[in-house]
Amino acid sequence: MKIRQLLIICLSASLLLSVDALAAEYTTVKPLLMQAIDAPGGTAKGVLTGPIAEKMHQTTQSRDPVRVEVTTLKAYKQEGCKRLNVRLVQPNALTKEGGRADFTVDYGINLCRDGTAPMEAIDLSQFRQAIGRGQ
């Protein structure tokens, strides 16, 4: 009976570990943003490769894959426009104390399917101040 339990545990662990190996790879997060906008559940996941991932590998001193998770925080009234959260996760990053831990970066973005910002998310008063026209 113990051998059977051990076998089940080993198989389960190998399936969990292989999930990252099967994840689609992307050199930018843009395709994942578009997938999340269109996904019924509002999420998209993948592995980041290329220059951005390489910079994270150098900074964190970890060679583990950089995971990307995009989730929808809000759907705007404008068709195909959402507030998204992008989470980059670099497992096994070197800490200041010399240990290892996940390094996580989260940032939000307001985005429409056509690449523009949703109109209801734009604060025109801030724009006027930025270009020096006051209110």
RANORWO-V751434 format. One record per residue. PHI is phi in degrees with one decimal (NA if undefined). Layout:
# RANORWO-V751434
PHI + PHI
This chain:
# RANORWO-V751434
NA + -66.5 + -65.4 + -63.7 + -62.8 + -63.3 + -63.0 + -62.9 + -62.3 + -63.4 + -65.3 + -62.8 + -63.5 + -67.0 + -66.4 + -64.1 + -70.0 + -80.1 + -59.5 + -63.1 + -66.4 + -91.1 + -66.4 + -65.4 + -106.2 + -137.6 + -89.7 + -137.7 + -86.0 + -53.7 + -60.3 + -70.3 + -61.7 + -65.2 + -62.2 + -65.5 + -60.7 + -90.1 + -70.1 + -56.0 + -88.6 + 74.0 + -129.7 + -152.2 + -137.6 + -171.3 + -119.3 + -88.1 + -126.3 + 87.9 + -59.9 + -66.4 + -64.1 + -63.2 + -63.7 + -65.2 + -59.2 + -64.5 + -67.9 + -91.3 + 57.3 + -129.2 + -101.4 + -63.5 + -61.6 + -86.6 + -88.0 + -122.2 + -128.8 + -110.9 + -127.7 + -87.9 + -96.3 + -158.0 + -102.6 + -85.0 + -62.5 + -65.6 + -54.5 + 74.2 + -120.7 + -145.6 + -96.3 + -116.6 + -109.8 + -110.0 + -118.5 + -103.5 + -125.2 + -109.2 + -67.1 + 64.1 + -76.3 + -72.3 + -93.3 + -60.4 + -81.5 + 94.8 + -87.7 + -128.5 + -159.6 + -70.8 + -102.7 + -124.2 + -124.2 + -118.1 + -148.8 + -106.0 + -149.5 + -95.2 + -149.3 + -107.0 + -55.2 + -83.6 + 93.3 + -91.6 + -89.2 + -64.0 + -59.2 + -72.0 + -95.4 + -92.0 + -94.5 + -65.9 + -66.3 + -66.9 + -63.7 + -61.2 + -65.8 + -64.9 + -96.1 + 80.3 + -109.5 + 57.9 + -87.0
